[in-house]
Structures are given as C-alpha cells and as structure tokens.
C-alpha cells in the first residue's frame, strides 16, 4: 500500500440538518464575581456553582483546580469552561481565559478495515470544516479482519495494530491543519467502526470475536478519554464509539441505520453495506433484523485479475453498445487505464448481460473466453485489460451471497420482496456503483429509482450526528438494543439459497421488472 | 519532633451507630451467564447491565475492560465488582474473582495541623478495625498553619508539604498491618481536615487562604481518586474530603457539627474545638454561626515555660488542698515529670484559683512569683517544674479570646448565655481537659455536667460517617451550605471584648453559678 497514490476514499456524507445541537462537549462563558468580603466563595466552587445552575452536578477534576484561580485573575474573572458529557453528568475538561465559546471543535471519525476518514466538525454550527482520508495503516498486518485478529494474537500484535490505527488517525488529524486552532482545542470525538476496529483501537483483544459463541469484550464502551487511547486531541476529550450489536455488526452499521432513518419509518426498508465485510439490515420502526459476513474484496477490486481499488487509472464506468458490441469507458482521473474498480466491474457485467455476451447464468456465450475492456494500446501497462469467466464467477459468489442472505432475512421475518419500500446503499457500495447497472445485475433491488438512496459515508455521518446530538446518541443506543442478529453461518438454509442464487439479476426474474423489460427490448 | 516518643494522640471517637450503611464504595457479587449462541452479549456489557439493574448508569473504565473476560473465564463467571460513587453515578473500580463482598475496607482519616489519625473501617459492618496515629510530618516545616502557608510559597515548598502529609498517611496505612488484606483492597477514604491541610494534601496553593479576602481555591473538592493524590490504597479509590466553609472553617469543623447533631436540635448548642486553631460554632436546626482564629498552642503546651504535649512524663492532673496548699499530681505513663500538658495546666490554674493563690484577674496573691507544681527532686530533669505569672498571662490570652469570641457570636445573633442548652467540646480540648477545672477557669460554660459532651476525635468520626453513609455526606454538605461565618478579625468589638474578658472564670461571674458557689464555700 503506497501512500503516494492519492486514494479515492468515500468521505461524502448525506448530511442531515440537526436541530437543537447538543454536542458531547459544551463551552460555557462565565463572568465571575471577584471575591470580596461579602462573597468570598472559593474560586473552584464559584465556577462549579455557576455551571451547576444549567448542568446539574458538575465534576471539576483535581488537575484543573490549580489553573482556575490563576486564569480567574489573569483574565479578570472572564473565562470559558469546556464541559464534557461523561454519560452520567458533566465534567469540566478545560478552562480558558476570556470568551472562546465560538472556538469549539470535534471530530467525527469513520474507521474502516481498509480506509479511515476524519472530519473536523464545528460544534457551534454542526458543519464539517475539513476532512482527511487515508488507508488504514493496519493493512500491512492483513487486508481483512480475520487476518488482523490472527495477527493480534501474535507477540506484540495487538499493540502493533492499535499503534497502526492511532498513527493513521493522528496523521489525519495533523493533516487537517493549518487551521487557526491547535489539536488540543478539539475537545470531543465520535467514532463509527466495526467491532474489531473498535477493539483494536481500544487495545482490547479481539480473539473472541471470531471464536464461537462470537462474543466481543464490549459492544458499548461508553465514554473514554482521548489520552486513555492515545488520540492526539485534548487529553480529556470524551471519545464516544457508536455501539455495536455483536462481533459482526458494528457501530458502523448502527450508524448506517441511524442515518437512513429506516428505524423510524412504518414502511419496510432494506439497508446494505458491502465493503471488506457485508452487512444487511431489514426492518422498520417496529423491528429490525440483520445479518453480516465477510464479503471479500469483490467490490474493492480484489477478486478479478485486473481488479483494483478506485484509485487513479481505474476503469470506473463502462458502456457496451448492444448493437455493435463497441465498448466505451472512463477512468478515475482520466489517466491511462491500470485496472478495473468495483463500479467499472458492475458496469461491465451489466453491459455484458444486457448485450447478450453473458447469459442469466453469468456465463460467456458463443465460445467467448474473456472480454477485453481496455485494449493493450490504451492501457498503462501496454497489455489488454480483460474480464475472464473466472473473474465473473468470483464476483458472482459475492453477489449471490448478498442475494441469498437478503432472501433468508426476508423469509425469516415473513416479508415479501414487494413489501420493501426503500433501499439504502451505504458506503462506497452505495456511493460509486452505477445504479442502473447495480439493479441490472441484481446487486440493488429493482425499486423506483427515487426509493434507492445512496447514504454516502454513513458511518462518518452517524459519528457526526452523535457527536452533535444527545438525542441521536440515545437513538443509536436504542437501535443497538432493538436489532435482532441473524446468524448466517449457523443456518444451513443459507448454503441452499446461495447455490441457487447465482443468476443475473436473480433466480426470480419477476423481482426485477425493469431489467426484464430491458432484456425483452434488447432481444 | 521525635518519632521515638510515643505520642498521645486523640483517636477515640464517640461512634454513633449508623443505620442503613451506604458506603462510598459497594461490592456486588455477580453470577454471570457464560455466553452462548442464545445470549452472546459482550462480557463487559453483561457485567454493566447486571449492575445497572440496581445502580443506574454504571461506568466501566477502559483500563478494567481487558481483565473482565479473563476473570470471567478463570473464575467460572462468578465475580465481585467494586463500585465507587463519583458524585454523579457509579464507576466500576475493581473486578475480583469469586465472592469477596465480605472483604470491604475503607479509611476514615483525620488530618490535623499537628496530628494525623487513620482508621481502618470495615465497610460491611461500619466498625473501626484498627487505627494508627502520628504527628504530621509537615511539623518540621512549621508548627502552625501560617508558617506552613509561608513555606508553601518557597521554591518546591508546596510539593514538600504535600509529600510530608502523604508520607505520614502512607506510613500510618502500612502500620495498620499485618492484616489479612493488602492496601490495594482499601477502596475508599474520607477525610476530615482544616482547609489548609486539604489544600496541601491536594497540592493546591494555600496562599490565598491567609490573604484578604481569604478565599481558598476550593471548599468542596468532590471525589478525587487515590492515585491523583498519591494515597497508597486502591488507585481508583474515591477520596472524599469533608467540605469546608472557608479559609478558617474546615471540614474538620463541619464534621464536628455533624457528629454533635446540633444542626438537628431545636435547642441552641455551643460547639468549641481548640487545637492549633480554635473554632466556635453556635446554633440549632434553624441557624448556625461560626468564628475561628489561630488559637496558639496554649493547650498543647506551647505557651508556658514547662509546657509540653501530652506525652509520657507530662503532668496531666493536679490537685491543691485549699486548706494546706499541698499539691498532688499525676503524669502520663506515671513517669518522672518532664513538663505540664494542657490538662495539667487547666487543673493547676483552676486549683490555684479555688485555693486563692491567684485572684479573679489571674494574678498571684501575696507576693508569690511562681508556683512549684513538681519539686526538683521529683522531676526528671532535677529542676523545679513551675508555673509563672507570665505563663498564666499567656494562657489567659487564649482563654480570653475563646470567651470574647463566644460572647461576640452570641451578641451577634441575639442569644443570651442562659439559652445555651448543650456544650460540645471537640478534639483533645474536649477529650482530655478535666471538666470541673475547665468550667472553673471559664474555658467550658457552667452547664449541667450532663449537657457537656466530649465529642472525641469528631473529625475522624465524621470521616467515618460520610465514608459509610450517603445521607451523612449530604447532611455534611447541607451544614456547609448553612453555616454563617463571622469574621473576628474584621470586628473591632472583638478587641474590646478581648481586653475585658481576661477574668476567671469570666467577666460576668453570674454566668458561672457552680464556680461562684465553690469560691464562696472555699472562702
């Protein structure tokens, strides 16, 4: 993994406007009375009593007490207190001279197995001021979660993995600058991540996550101070991790549900996030069921010969004229093609299918062995960039797993596919895949296009929401308490479904009326 | 100050039985469900959820999380959690294998300017298991509070003073052993001490305590963890300091009021503690007024030529036959006399007065210059141990200050001396002074003897009570919010009273009917 390549990492968020901001930390301007013989309360007590008028019982740590009288006198009794929510009440974590209430910053963080995004949030306005993204430094210790968990069991492995993600985070935090603030002025952080990423960040052994009965050490770690982890912001800044539900359903998924709003709608929605892992959630305001599994890197370029991540030079869009068989494509950054990323692959498959190059079994027709997407003379390497039958088969395994898992979830709750009113596509899976092609090959359901919603980096957006809103945080915890996890590995019906679901777009073509129409019109 | 001498330090407490013990820390035995596919909650979450059934929102620190799964498995899912009150809710501070709920210990601590007492409390039963006492190591940096405050302003002075009191405390804690527990099993502490002692213990600059407008840095420090101070018990043990009211009215006095119960009686009581400092409180369930000042070491042997603390060889009781003028005395430990301690001095003065050797002005009669308490041949040094007119004058200054301060307090609230129903004498001043003699010279009021109550080490007893009882802690905080401090230094009437109050037993002899009768019968 080279850091010289500028990766395309999903940072865009579908930002919901939040009303009535109640961030994890508050800044309160205090104008105190200089002590006199009439009011000779102790300085610390006066600060606490003023804050307690609005914030209930307030805790002032011993470490801050010596600074309070000094700042009181140097700043002529005008000061700003920063209060942090500790889950039980408020703790003063900083005292600054004068009125600094407008300088109020926090971080929303999305830690993916592959990529990490840090957003600097203005806690007064709720807006994203800047963001920075990079690959997770842990990748050198394993591309997928299972490899990382194994690595954490080696001597010093857990500490190395923790240090790696902290290095990534602290480097990204520094890269948010130059700004008119120091990193110490960032006084809160909220994190969306899968359960293993949270364990590694907190230095907790993830071994039990992948061993029956698959219990993590903790699902809801509560509030942890930045210095306990080593996150280089204000040392007493509260760090809140979105709660997870279990080993395979992390805070990133809870965050996705939160951002989608599906937990508040009477209609049934389907939520899908396919990254290094895949998670599927089905439900409405009354019930939520979910399943998850390792998705493999199918959509991150890992299963095809010429697959690559969505970096410069990746083929990201493909069209085939069904009449002539002529292909047209685009690449990230308009550079000579180096490979094919997820969206390019989805387009290629859909176009091959619509043009009749592959059939409903996803098999090349008429003796074709492979399809040249980019001819040698246009490719950066000077070699043809192709999609082979093996590539297609590998991809179909992922797609088939998504289809069969979804079908099992629906069967399990007795929900027919006609009942699904909304489809929420999270992460890069939702953001970059071409909707028509994704429907054509059956990755997305064939709903009215307005009912297909791309959530963007919903893990990062959920982190922003819980950073800024107490009610959103309680909502996230309520979601975590409500989701029923459906164990696929324990279900032999999954393998039956799986082997029967490797069709384009789906075993049951009637579920895909728009695709059926296009096939008929192309025929 | 030699540590080889075994000091007589007041450790006795008038222990009130406490009903419904609610100590600062609780131990809760948990029998968890081993995780299964039916209940695969995370270990930390299961522990927290079980505790939250009885304790509301419970915080589990990150530092404890890695140990929970390990102990769960090694102890077959039977474990004991120690919860600490943090003022806002409960935090888990320890997890032990098996059921250790009966091993539950805390410390009640009295830190005096001169002496320090540590009590080991069984938090299950509420009883004192052991105690240890010693002089405060800070004494080498100054005998009185003002000298210590000055010392704290020197380079490194504050750190030296903090280290000195911590050395004293940690040495005393170790001296509580051998016991079947480690110091790490002591999971809570409560402290009664004056405001300066608390500042020095917490490492807070006490400079403002002795500078107008006499505001401490903090009066109510709340809960502080033992490791933040350096107290060598469980590092996360909450340390609670009885709240103070101001620079000169500390948690030791609030504790005295709490233990006396005067704040809950309809009758008016007078509370007096004369140690290195003197504090006087007057009031009832409706109001409380208090004043304080440096008492000087009059009762600790510091103002007379042959004065000494109540150590072995100190003359502690004296009687003079009014007919013959013959003297009899006893010494601490029945050793050859080395000097006279407070109780011996009070006896000597009372007996000199009743025998007519000194008059109501406390002046020797008939040309006498001094009085030989112990003749040379009985004294350890081989020299006469005497009380001189200068010694008496110095002592009368302290006594006069106590009388005039009390009178001013009463005048201030319009309370006549006949209205006082109870007299609470705290500390060594209450424990060791002979009651009849103390009344005779006017240190104690002339009340029915059953209304004169010795409170013992009420600072230590109050610490025990708030360690064990949440309602007592709230009561202490309510007292701190209720007492009106009466500033003597700011009151020119004090000096007038003072100069007029150097009589035996008091300017107004009618206030001392029993003394008046004895004088008449001796005449």
Interface residues (C-beta under 8 A of the other chain):
Chain A: X35 X36 X37 X40 X41 X42 X43 X44 X45 X48 X57 X59 X60 X61 X62 X63 X65 X66 X68 X69 X86 X87 X88 X89 X202 X203 X204 X205 X208 X212 X213 X214 X215 X216 X217 X218 X219 X220 X221 X222 X223 X224 X228 X229 X246 X247 X487 X490
Chain B: X35 X36 X37 X40 X41 X42 X43 X44 X45 X48 X57 X59 X60 X61 X62 X63 X65 X66 X68 X69 X86 X87 X88 X89 X202 X203 X204 X205 X208 X212 X213 X214 X215 X216 X217 X218 X219 X220 X221 X222 X223 X224 X228 X229 X246 X487 X490
